[in-house]
Amino acid sequence: MASRDVILTTLHGVRFEYAASFFSSLQRTGYGGEVVIFTSGLKDEDIAPLCRNEATIVPFRFYRILVRRRLARLWVIWRWFFQSGAPQAAKEWLAHAVFHLYYRRHLLYLQFLREHRQNYDRVFLTDCRDVYFQADPFSWNLSHGLHLFLEDASNKIGRSIHNENWLKTQFDQAVFDELKNETISCAGTVMGDTASVLEYLSKMVSQTMQARSLHETDGDQGIHNFLLYKKQFSDVTVHNNQEGPVMTLGAMHPENVRVNAQGFVVNNADKVVPVLHQYDRIPQVEKILQDRLR
């Protein structure tokens, strides 16, 4: 039976080399599902190898950053419209025009899954450049529902200037103070059954429309953590960094990253972790993983 799993990711204005390790590592896992890539600003010679890797390409347009900054200055008007009784289709049309890519990707995924939900049972939303696959991402025995992934336990929201800025600008000081001692959950890797991922995306888009400001253009993680810690998801499992199918290496101390004799990164239980995120933040680990692809 053909796999009904799908991986969704986004590429904008980059060369294929940006995604080469993503595809090379995924291919070696024997993954049998679909990969759907939302692309903007890619040249034909960079789309061709994506097609050779049997990815489904969904093109979209993303306006130049200067145009988008001008639109962002009018956020008070856009926010009023998003909170009005206007049809949802009209709100989403406007969101495509005024959301920066970090926010807009959730809307792209939402609209795609609405149309194709009957084709998939499980969905993995992921960053691309800094993601490396050691096994099929769906090979972990996941329960029903949404699955979110914490970063290293030492990486608290209040210790990250980026997460602090996101929450203060999107919400206010009180929300930041409430959440500052929580461990950061990364918005770059989200997994679950199709219905649960659709709920996640719908709430991400809706909450983004309500944000006090989107001045921080890369701040979808602020929205993500707000929804998680405000318990807005109906069925969610939150995985500690060393206990799930995704390990985020960015905030980990190099000495705490364990590599087995076969060159695989393993968790504290010596189990190979299917997905490594931000693996390139630790050069010695990146070298080991890249060497395995040669």
C-alpha positions as CSV (number, residue, x, y, z in Angstrom):
1,M,0.0,0.0,0.0
2,A,1.3,3.4,-0.9
3,S,2.3,5.7,2.0
4,R,-0.3,8.4,2.9
5,D,2.3,10.5,4.7
6,V,3.4,14.0,3.5
7,I,6.2,16.4,4.3
8,L,5.5,20.1,3.7
9,T,8.2,22.7,3.4
10,T,9.0,26.1,1.8
11,L,11.8,27.4,-0.3
12,H,12.2,31.0,-1.4
13,G,14.9,32.6,-3.5
14,V,17.6,30.0,-2.9
15,R,19.7,27.5,-4.9
16,F,19.1,23.8,-4.8
17,E,22.2,23.4,-2.7
18,Y,20.3,25.0,0.2
19,A,18.0,21.9,0.2
20,A,20.5,19.2,-1.0
21,S,21.2,17.6,2.4
22,F,17.5,17.6,3.3
23,F,16.7,15.5,0.2
24,S,19.9,13.4,0.2
25,S,19.3,12.4,3.8
26,L,15.6,11.8,3.4
27,Q,16.2,9.6,0.3
28,R,18.5,7.3,2.3
29,T,15.8,6.6,4.9
30,G,13.5,4.8,2.4
31,Y,10.8,7.3,3.1
32,G,7.8,6.4,0.8
33,G,5.5,9.3,1.3
34,E,5.1,12.6,-0.6
35,V,7.2,15.8,-0.3
36,V,5.4,19.0,-1.2
37,I,7.6,22.1,-1.6
38,F,6.1,25.6,-1.8
39,T,8.5,27.6,-4.0
40,S,9.0,31.2,-4.8
41,G,11.8,32.9,-6.6
42,L,13.6,29.7,-7.6
43,K,15.4,29.4,-11.0
44,D,14.5,26.6,-13.4
45,E,17.9,24.9,-12.8
46,D,17.1,24.8,-9.1
47,I,13.6,23.5,-9.5
48,A,14.7,20.7,-11.8
49,P,16.6,18.7,-9.1
50,L,13.6,19.1,-6.8
51,C,11.5,17.4,-9.5
52,R,14.2,14.7,-9.9
53,N,13.8,14.0,-6.2
54,E,10.1,13.4,-7.0
55,A,8.9,16.5,-5.0
56,T,5.6,18.1,-5.7
57,I,6.2,21.7,-6.5
58,V,3.6,24.3,-5.5
59,P,4.7,27.8,-6.8
60,F,3.6,31.0,-5.1
61,R,4.6,34.7,-5.4
62,F,6.3,36.5,-2.6
63,Y,6.8,40.2,-3.1
64,R,10.0,42.0,-2.5
65,I,10.8,42.8,1.1
66,L,10.7,46.6,0.5
67,V,7.1,46.3,-0.7
68,R,6.2,44.1,2.3
69,R,7.7,46.5,4.8
70,R,5.5,49.3,3.4
71,L,2.5,47.1,3.7
72,A,3.5,46.2,7.3
73,R,3.3,49.9,8.3
74,L,-0.4,49.7,7.8
75,W,-0.9,46.7,10.1
76,V,-3.4,48.6,12.3
77,I,-5.7,48.7,9.2
78,W,-5.1,45.1,8.2
79,R,-5.7,44.0,11.8
80,W,-9.0,45.8,11.9
81,F,-10.1,44.1,8.7
82,F,-9.0,40.6,10.1
83,Q,-11.1,41.2,13.2
84,S,-14.1,42.4,11.2
85,G,-17.0,40.3,9.9
86,A,-15.5,40.1,6.4
87,P,-15.6,36.6,4.7
88,Q,-12.7,34.3,5.7
89,A,-11.8,34.0,2.0
90,A,-11.2,37.8,1.8
91,K,-9.2,37.8,5.0
92,E,-7.0,35.0,3.7
93,W,-6.5,36.9,0.4
94,L,-5.3,39.9,2.3
95,A,-3.1,37.7,4.5
96,H,-1.3,36.5,1.4
97,A,-0.5,40.1,0.5
98,V,0.6,41.4,4.0
99,F,2.0,38.3,5.9
100,H,5.8,37.8,5.8
101,L,6.9,34.4,4.6
102,Y,7.4,33.0,8.2
103,Y,3.7,33.6,8.9
104,R,2.4,33.1,5.4
105,R,3.8,29.6,5.1
106,H,1.1,28.4,7.6
107,L,-1.6,29.8,5.3
108,L,-0.1,28.1,2.3
109,Y,-0.1,24.8,4.1
110,L,-3.6,25.3,5.5
111,Q,-5.1,26.0,2.1
112,F,-3.2,23.0,0.5
113,L,-4.3,20.6,3.1
114,R,-7.9,21.8,3.0
115,E,-8.0,20.8,-0.7
116,H,-6.0,17.6,-0.4
117,R,-6.7,16.3,3.1
118,Q,-8.3,13.1,1.7
119,N,-4.9,12.1,0.3
120,Y,-3.0,12.1,3.6
121,D,-3.1,10.5,7.0
122,R,-0.1,12.1,8.6
123,V,1.7,15.4,8.0
124,F,5.1,16.8,8.9
125,L,5.6,20.6,8.6
126,T,9.3,21.3,8.6
127,D,12.1,23.8,7.9
128,C,14.4,22.8,5.1
129,R,18.0,24.1,5.2
130,D,18.9,22.9,8.7
131,V,16.9,19.6,8.8
132,Y,18.6,16.2,8.4
133,F,16.8,12.9,8.3
134,Q,18.3,9.8,10.0
135,A,15.2,7.7,9.5
136,D,11.7,8.0,8.1
137,P,10.2,10.9,10.2
138,F,7.0,8.9,10.6
139,S,8.8,5.7,11.8
140,W,8.3,6.8,15.5
141,N,5.3,5.2,17.1
142,L,3.2,8.4,17.3
143,S,-0.1,8.6,19.0
144,H,-3.1,10.4,17.4
145,G,-3.2,14.1,17.6
146,L,-0.7,17.0,17.2
147,H,3.0,16.6,18.1
148,L,5.1,19.5,19.1
149,F,8.8,19.5,20.0
150,L,10.7,21.3,22.8
151,E,14.2,22.6,22.4
152,D,16.9,21.8,25.0
153,A,15.5,22.2,28.5
154,S,17.9,25.0,29.3
155,N,16.5,27.1,26.5
156,K,13.7,29.1,28.1
157,I,11.6,31.7,26.4
158,G,12.9,34.5,28.7
159,R,16.5,33.7,27.9
160,S,16.0,34.2,24.1
161,I,16.0,37.8,22.9
162,H,14.2,36.7,19.7
163,N,11.4,34.9,21.6
164,E,11.1,37.8,24.0
165,N,10.7,40.4,21.2
166,W,8.2,38.2,19.4
167,L,5.9,37.8,22.4
168,K,6.2,41.4,23.5
169,T,5.4,42.8,20.1
170,Q,2.7,40.3,19.1
171,F,1.0,40.3,22.5
172,D,2.3,42.4,25.4
173,Q,4.7,42.4,28.4
174,A,2.2,40.5,30.5
175,V,2.1,37.5,28.1
176,F,5.9,37.4,28.0
177,D,6.1,37.5,31.8
178,E,3.7,34.6,32.0
179,L,5.5,32.4,29.5
180,K,9.2,33.4,30.0
181,N,10.0,30.4,32.2
182,E,8.6,27.9,29.7
183,T,10.9,25.8,27.5
184,I,10.9,27.0,23.9
185,S,8.9,24.9,21.5
186,C,10.3,25.2,18.0
187,A,7.8,26.2,15.2
188,G,10.1,24.7,12.6
189,T,9.0,21.1,13.1
190,V,5.4,20.1,13.7
191,M,3.9,16.7,13.1
192,G,0.5,15.0,13.5
193,D,-2.5,13.4,11.8
194,T,-4.1,15.5,9.1
195,A,-7.0,16.7,11.1
196,S,-4.8,17.8,14.0
197,V,-2.4,19.6,11.7
198,L,-5.3,21.4,10.0
199,E,-6.5,22.6,13.4
200,Y,-2.9,23.8,14.3
201,L,-2.6,25.7,11.0
202,S,-6.0,27.2,11.3
203,K,-5.2,28.5,14.8
204,M,-1.8,29.8,13.7
205,V,-3.3,31.8,10.9
206,S,-6.2,33.1,13.0
207,Q,-3.9,34.1,15.9
208,T,-1.5,35.8,13.5
209,M,-4.4,37.9,12.1
210,Q,-5.1,39.0,15.7
211,A,-1.5,39.9,16.6
212,R,-0.9,43.4,18.0
213,S,2.0,43.8,15.6
214,L,3.9,41.7,13.0
215,H,6.9,44.1,13.0
216,E,9.1,41.0,13.9
217,T,8.9,39.4,10.4
218,D,10.3,36.0,11.5
219,G,8.1,35.6,14.6
220,D,5.8,32.7,13.9
221,Q,7.4,30.9,16.8
222,G,6.0,33.5,19.2
223,I,2.4,32.7,18.0
224,H,3.3,28.9,18.2
225,N,4.4,29.1,21.8
226,F,1.5,31.3,22.8
227,L,-1.0,28.8,21.4
228,L,0.8,25.9,23.0
229,Y,1.2,27.3,26.5
230,K,-2.3,28.8,26.5
231,K,-3.6,25.3,25.8
232,Q,-5.3,26.1,22.5
233,F,-4.9,22.7,20.9
234,S,-7.5,20.0,21.5
235,D,-5.2,17.0,21.3
236,V,-1.5,17.6,21.6
237,T,1.6,15.7,22.8
238,V,4.7,17.7,23.7
239,H,8.0,15.9,23.3
240,N,11.1,16.8,25.3
241,N,14.2,17.3,23.2
242,Q,15.7,13.9,24.0
243,E,12.5,11.9,23.9
244,G,10.8,12.2,20.6
245,P,11.2,11.8,16.8
246,V,12.8,15.3,16.5
247,M,15.9,16.6,18.2
248,T,16.7,20.4,18.0
249,L,20.4,20.8,18.4
250,G,20.7,24.6,18.2
251,A,20.8,25.3,22.0
252,M,22.5,22.0,23.0
253,H,26.0,21.9,24.3
254,P,28.2,19.9,21.9
255,E,29.2,17.4,24.6
256,N,25.6,16.5,25.1
257,V,25.1,15.4,21.5
258,R,25.7,11.7,21.4
259,V,26.8,9.9,18.2
260,N,26.9,6.1,18.0
261,A,29.5,3.9,16.3
262,Q,27.5,4.0,13.0
263,G,27.6,7.8,12.9
264,F,24.0,8.4,13.9
265,V,22.9,10.9,16.5
266,V,21.1,9.1,19.3
267,N,19.0,10.2,22.3
268,N,19.7,9.4,26.0
269,A,18.1,6.0,25.4
270,D,20.6,5.2,22.6
271,K,17.7,5.4,20.1
272,V,18.4,6.9,16.6
273,V,16.5,10.2,16.3
274,P,14.7,10.3,12.9
275,V,14.8,14.1,12.5
276,L,17.7,16.5,13.4
277,H,16.9,20.2,13.4
278,Q,19.6,22.9,13.5
279,Y,22.2,20.2,13.2
280,D,24.5,22.7,11.4
281,R,24.8,24.8,14.6
282,I,27.4,22.2,15.9
283,P,30.2,22.0,13.3
284,Q,31.6,18.6,14.5
285,V,28.1,17.0,14.3
286,E,27.5,18.6,10.9
287,K,30.7,17.1,9.5
288,I,29.8,13.6,10.7
289,L,26.4,13.8,9.2
290,Q,27.6,15.3,5.9
291,D,30.3,12.7,5.6
292,R,27.6,10.0,5.8
293,L,26.0,11.5,2.6
294,R,29.2,11.2,0.5
